[in-house]
Each structure stands twice: as structure tokens, then as C-alpha cells.
Amino acid sequence: MYAEELTPRQERELVIGAEAGDVDATRKLVEAYLPAVVGVAAGFPDAPGVERRELVQEGVARLLFAARRYDSRFGTPFWSYASFWVRKGMQELVAELTRPVALSDRAVRSLALLRRARSDYLQAHSAEPTDEQLSSATGLTRAQVESLRATERRPRALEESLAGGAETTAVFGDTIVDPVAEQELEEVLDAIEIREVRSLADELDERERDVLLAHYGLGRPVRTLNEIGATLGLTAERARQIEAGALKKLREGLAQAAPVRLNA
Amino acid sequence: MTYGETALRHGALVYESQDEYVALTVPFLREGLEAGEGAVVAHTKPGLADMREALGPDAADVTFVDVGSTYTRPARTLAAYHELWVEQLKENPSLRAVADVQFGSDPSDWLLWAGYEAVVNRSFAHLPLWVLCTYNASGAPDLVLDGVWRTHPEVVVDGTWSESDRYDDPDRTLRALTPEPEPLSGLRSIGFGRDPAEFRVRLAHELVVEGKTQAKALDLLVAATEVANNAIEHGGGVKDVRVGRADGRFVCEIVDRGEGFDDPAAGYLAPRPGVGRGLWIARQLTWRIEFFRAQDGFTARLWL
């Protein structure tokens, strides 16, 4: 079902479902808004180094980001809200991919030398070389090695979703060449894999997860601690302790304090 | 290192161009590095690339963080930044950070994130952290810019750090920006049971009937347990639990027997000695939590 066919209530249900990590809702949300995302991508002029499918994939990621942020209470239609983030994401992607590499010719040669030395070391030792070892292998100073490696380092993402529970993501297969062509929209949808990325339960070991999820019937039939204990060869009390330990582990993971001394 | 009455120093820079952003933030970070402080740049990928280039060899000592998917809900963003500060403060005695705020295009967002900025002043007050929040002025509405002055004790103007003459008390700002909870009809009582475990069994049943995913159901069970434990410890016990749907979301109300509290920042204060962690945890795992005095008692309303 496309976006224009959704009632406001259906749209809200899909957005909330996607925000909650529901794979089915996420897929339907992407299906509904993919033509609009593709439309935004089509508005970007062709640029060397930027594939149309990359723009659409970024747009879909930003659509799902918008779903995690959108509050229907305020009455803004979802696409009016989300299109800003979709467009912004594509703009940032273009800026990233078309950015001129600000390296001198000498730095470019040094970087090539560094990459070869790293590759040789990896092949010989099956381990990542230190900056010291790269300096020794290339004749570059340690500072030069550090500076060149810094240009290649991908930034880490500031992760929110671990604390916020489930999250879904959408990734594309590699076979789609031009997702802007309307007749290929169905193929694009088929190529998108919606999968749940993570949940709080991933922080637990297998036994803790089994006890907790079984006791509360999450994703499996609900069972008493007696029944759970019997299955695991434990007493009900031991099962209760495992559950308490699991909850404590989740609690501590979500509330770690900084190692600072407070002023008196 | 101590700055005034709190360890935190919270400033803002509204920049007109990327050149201006780089010209002001790079010396700020370099000064910190020279003093032995840690350094963090939080921005979208293009912004990070600009900073990496401008910092040159110093970039090797800076942590770069992509915030392209951050700023979804205030409590979650606070928690994500806090996790970063905890990690950095394990390695450094104090820290300087430059963080570009993704404030969006919708007026409802601006108010929400102005509230976030206000509560940062309390949330991280105990941390030896000097954070410079940066705002791209291009297209930024007056409401956003006014919010910057109201929520940051210091603002960089024409390259100079100045006290904001419009800085307001964080609690007052947060209260003004937080809508009063509306009465909800259609919720039904499920009771608390004998103990938190029985409460979780009852609540889990409701969540399964609602068709909530396993992950989201577990989120609410953990969050509701924290709120219930708070009610038991500080509120004289749980009087009632009500559940239902509103605005498309699953809602759980926990009513206690106590007088309640009146702290708009409840649950937004990053963990530290002397501050309870239950509501901090609960806020991360829910869409929002409202606290109010209802006719039958002090109520925590959790939205999933």
C-alpha cells in the first residue's frame, strides 16, 4: 500500500510500529514511502561517485530515523516531517562522497605506501600492525603514520538504540542498478531486507534470556518458574535468582556512572 | 577541574558557515588537548570530515562520533552521550566536546530539543566536561535561536565567550516546555499483585495480547519495574496499575500511595551517587513518561 492510500490512523500505526522495531510495520512503512524517497533522490543531479541506489538506501535509513523521532501528537503529516530528514541524509551523503580529498601528492603517495605496508604485514602476521611497525616498514615518522591513518578512520556512530530497545534497519541487495526507474520499485522492495538489529535481551546470556522470556511469555508460551526450573534441571528458586540476576544486569548496563569524584 | 558551581560547562555556538564553525571549534579543542583533556567531535559525516582535515595531526587524539542517527528522543540522546562521556572520562581527567545539534524542521521538535538542552545543565552537572553545542544558523528559525540563549549559560558571539543574558533556570524552562498530561479514558485496571514479579506477569500478558514485539515488551517490563520499585520505596507502595491504548501507543499507569514529587528533570539526571537510577533507566526504554497527581494518587504514565 502506498502512502497516499494510508489513512492517518494507518500511517500512525505503521510509524509507531516501525519505531518499536516491528519488522512487518517497518517493511510496510518503507513500501508506502519508497516512491517518495525515490522521488527525492531523483531531484539530486548526477554526481560522480554517487550511485542512485546509495541515495535511496540513505533515504530509507533516514525515513526510519524519522519514524523513531516523529510524534504524531503534534499533527504534522509524517511525510512532511520525514522528507526533511530524507533530503538532509541524501545531501550529507553527496557531500561525503564527493568531497575532494585534501591530500597533497606527497601525502597521496605516502598513503599508498602505508596501505601496502599494512597489507603486507597483515598477510605475513595475520594481525593488525601498530603505528610503530608501520613507521618502521615505510620510513614515515610515527606522527605521519598517525595523521595518514586518521584520514581513513571511519567515525563511530553515537548509538542510541541500545538504550532504547529494538531497532530495525533496512539494507539493499547489490543487484539493483537504478532504483529511480518506476518499474523497478517492486524489485527495490524485494531487495530491501528489513531486520531487527538489536534488543535488550541481547545483553543477557542464553540461560538468563530463556528464563526471563519464558517467565513472561515473550516470544514463547508463558511458564511458571517451577516449569522453567524443571526444564533446566533447577529449582524454582534458582530460576528466580537467574531472573533477578538478569534484571540486575540489564539495570547496571543502562545506568553506569562516570568515574568522577563529586565535589563535597 | 571545577567550573563554577558545577563541573559542567555548557556553551553554544551559532555558526553561519562551515568555515566559522571550524575556526572556532578547532582552537577550542586544541586548547583542551594541550591541557591534557580529552576531545570529542560529534557531527554528521561531512562535518566530521571537515574537522578531521582542519585538526590535521591532532585529529589522532580526537574521538569522532557520527550523530546522523542520534537525537531521536531526549532521554535516549542523553543516555547515548552519557555513555560516551563515561568512556572518555575513564581515559581522561576532563573532557572537551563539540556537538552539532540536529534540531530538525518541525516546530514541535524545536520545543522538545530546547527542553533537552535545558535538562543537559542538570543531567551532566557533575561531569568535568566542557561541551560546546553548535547550531547551524542557516535556516534556523528564531524559536530555535532563542532557545539556544535560554538553555546555555554561555554563548559564543563574534568569537568571544559571553554569559547568556537570557539563560533561564533549567527547571523553569523544562516546566514551561512540558505539556500538562491530559486525562486518558479507556484505561483499565489490572492491579499490581503481590510483588513486582506478579506485576510483570500481568503486564507482560497485556503486552502480548497487544501484539507488542518481544523486544519492546521487555523494554516496558524493565521500565515499569523501575517505576514500580520507585513507588514501593518512595511512594508508600503501588495502589493501582492501569493499561490501555492512547494515540496509537500502549500506555501503563502506575499509581502510588505517596505525595509524589515535583521535579521536571526526574529521570533525566545521569547516574551519580545520591541520585536514583530507576527513572533514568525507565525513560530510556519508553517513548515518554509523565508524572502527575491524579484524583486517586500520584501517577507515572509510561508510553511505549
HADDOCK unambig.tbl for C-alpha pairs under 7 A between the chains (distance, minus, plus):
assign (segid A and resid 12 and name CA) (segid B and resid 248 and name CA) 6.86 0.50 0.50
assign (segid A and resid 13 and name CA) (segid B and resid 248 and name CA) 6.19 0.50 0.50
assign (segid A and resid 20 and name CA) (segid B and resid 216 and name CA) 6.30 0.50 0.50
assign (segid A and resid 22 and name CA) (segid B and resid 213 and name CA) 6.34 0.50 0.50
assign (segid A and resid 65 and name CA) (segid B and resid 69 and name CA) 6.29 0.50 0.50
assign (segid A and resid 68 and name CA) (segid B and resid 72 and name CA) 5.86 0.50 0.50
assign (segid A and resid 69 and name CA) (segid B and resid 72 and name CA) 4.40 0.50 0.50
assign (segid A and resid 69 and name CA) (segid B and resid 73 and name CA) 6.26 0.50 0.50
assign (segid A and resid 74 and name CA) (segid B and resid 108 and name CA) 6.56 0.50 0.50
assign (segid A and resid 81 and name CA) (segid B and resid 106 and name CA) 6.72 0.50 0.50
assign (segid A and resid 84 and name CA) (segid B and resid 105 and name CA) 6.78 0.50 0.50
assign (segid A and resid 92 and name CA) (segid B and resid 46 and name CA) 6.20 0.50 0.50
assign (segid A and resid 95 and name CA) (segid B and resid 46 and name CA) 6.10 0.50 0.50
assign (segid A and resid 96 and name CA) (segid B and resid 45 and name CA) 6.53 0.50 0.50
assign (segid A and resid 96 and name CA) (segid B and resid 46 and name CA) 5.25 0.50 0.50
assign (segid A and resid 146 and name CA) (segid B and resid 60 and name CA) 6.19 0.50 0.50
assign (segid A and resid 147 and name CA) (segid B and resid 56 and name CA) 6.68 0.50 0.50
assign (segid A and resid 147 and name CA) (segid B and resid 57 and name CA) 4.73 0.50 0.50
assign (segid A and resid 147 and name CA) (segid B and resid 60 and name CA) 6.34 0.50 0.50
assign (segid A and resid 150 and name CA) (segid B and resid 59 and name CA) 6.49 0.50 0.50
assign (segid A and resid 150 and name CA) (segid B and resid 60 and name CA) 5.67 0.50 0.50
assign (segid A and resid 151 and name CA) (segid B and resid 52 and name CA) 6.98 0.50 0.50
assign (segid A and resid 155 and name CA) (segid B and resid 64 and name CA) 5.25 0.50 0.50
assign (segid A and resid 155 and name CA) (segid B and resid 65 and name CA) 5.34 0.50 0.50
assign (segid A and resid 155 and name CA) (segid B and resid 66 and name CA) 5.86 0.50 0.50
assign (segid A and resid 156 and name CA) (segid B and resid 64 and name CA) 6.73 0.50 0.50
assign (segid A and resid 156 and name CA) (segid B and resid 65 and name CA) 5.11 0.50 0.50
assign (segid A and resid 156 and name CA) (segid B and resid 66 and name CA) 5.88 0.50 0.50
assign (segid A and resid 157 and name CA) (segid B and resid 65 and name CA) 5.47 0.50 0.50
assign (segid A and resid 157 and name CA) (segid B and resid 66 and name CA) 4.50 0.50 0.50
assign (segid A and resid 157 and name CA) (segid B and resid 67 and name CA) 6.24 0.50 0.50
assign (segid A and resid 158 and name CA) (segid B and resid 65 and name CA) 5.82 0.50 0.50
assign (segid A and resid 158 and name CA) (segid B and resid 66 and name CA) 5.84 0.50 0.50
assign (segid A and resid 158 and name CA) (segid B and resid 67 and name CA) 5.56 0.50 0.50
assign (segid A and resid 158 and name CA) (segid B and resid 70 and name CA) 6.41 0.50 0.50
assign (segid A and resid 158 and name CA) (segid B and resid 80 and name CA) 6.40 0.50 0.50
assign (segid A and resid 159 and name CA) (segid B and resid 80 and name CA) 5.95 0.50 0.50
assign (segid A and resid 160 and name CA) (segid B and resid 70 and name CA) 6.34 0.50 0.50
assign (segid A and resid 160 and name CA) (segid B and resid 76 and name CA) 5.76 0.50 0.50
assign (segid A and resid 160 and name CA) (segid B and resid 77 and name CA) 6.25 0.50 0.50
assign (segid A and resid 160 and name CA) (segid B and resid 80 and name CA) 5.21 0.50 0.50
assign (segid A and resid 163 and name CA) (segid B and resid 76 and name CA) 6.52 0.50 0.50
assign (segid A and resid 163 and name CA) (segid B and resid 284 and name CA) 5.64 0.50 0.50
assign (segid A and resid 163 and name CA) (segid B and resid 285 and name CA) 6.35 0.50 0.50
assign (segid A and resid 164 and name CA) (segid B and resid 76 and name CA) 6.24 0.50 0.50
assign (segid A and resid 164 and name CA) (segid B and resid 284 and name CA) 5.33 0.50 0.50
assign (segid A and resid 164 and name CA) (segid B and resid 285 and name CA) 4.81 0.50 0.50
assign (segid A and resid 165 and name CA) (segid B and resid 215 and name CA) 6.45 0.50 0.50
assign (segid A and resid 165 and name CA) (segid B and resid 216 and name CA) 6.43 0.50 0.50
assign (segid A and resid 165 and name CA) (segid B and resid 219 and name CA) 6.12 0.50 0.50
assign (segid A and resid 165 and name CA) (segid B and resid 285 and name CA) 6.20 0.50 0.50
assign (segid A and resid 166 and name CA) (segid B and resid 215 and name CA) 5.66 0.50 0.50
assign (segid A and resid 166 and name CA) (segid B and resid 216 and name CA) 6.45 0.50 0.50
assign (segid A and resid 199 and name CA) (segid B and resid 215 and name CA) 5.31 0.50 0.50
assign (segid A and resid 200 and name CA) (segid B and resid 215 and name CA) 6.59 0.50 0.50
assign (segid A and resid 200 and name CA) (segid B and resid 219 and name CA) 6.96 0.50 0.50
assign (segid A and resid 216 and name CA) (segid B and resid 201 and name CA) 5.52 0.50 0.50
assign (segid A and resid 216 and name CA) (segid B and resid 204 and name CA) 5.66 0.50 0.50
assign (segid A and resid 218 and name CA) (segid B and resid 214 and name CA) 5.13 0.50 0.50
assign (segid A and resid 219 and name CA) (segid B and resid 214 and name CA) 5.63 0.50 0.50
assign (segid A and resid 254 and name CA) (segid B and resid 281 and name CA) 5.97 0.50 0.50
assign (segid A and resid 255 and name CA) (segid B and resid 271 and name CA) 5.99 0.50 0.50
assign (segid A and resid 255 and name CA) (segid B and resid 277 and name CA) 6.34 0.50 0.50
assign (segid A and resid 255 and name CA) (segid B and resid 281 and name CA) 6.46 0.50 0.50
assign (segid A and resid 256 and name CA) (segid B and resid 271 and name CA) 6.52 0.50 0.50
assign (segid A and resid 257 and name CA) (segid B and resid 86 and name CA) 6.91 0.50 0.50
assign (segid A and resid 257 and name CA) (segid B and resid 271 and name CA) 4.89 0.50 0.50
assign (segid A and resid 257 and name CA) (segid B and resid 272 and name CA) 5.59 0.50 0.50
assign (segid A and resid 258 and name CA) (segid B and resid 86 and name CA) 4.51 0.50 0.50
assign (segid A and resid 258 and name CA) (segid B and resid 89 and name CA) 6.90 0.50 0.50
assign (segid A and resid 259 and name CA) (segid B and resid 86 and name CA) 6.78 0.50 0.50
assign (segid A and resid 259 and name CA) (segid B and resid 89 and name CA) 6.59 0.50 0.50
assign (segid A and resid 259 and name CA) (segid B and resid 90 and name CA) 6.27 0.50 0.50
assign (segid A and resid 260 and name CA) (segid B and resid 127 and name CA) 6.90 0.50 0.50
assign (segid A and resid 262 and name CA) (segid B and resid 126 and name CA) 6.50 0.50 0.50
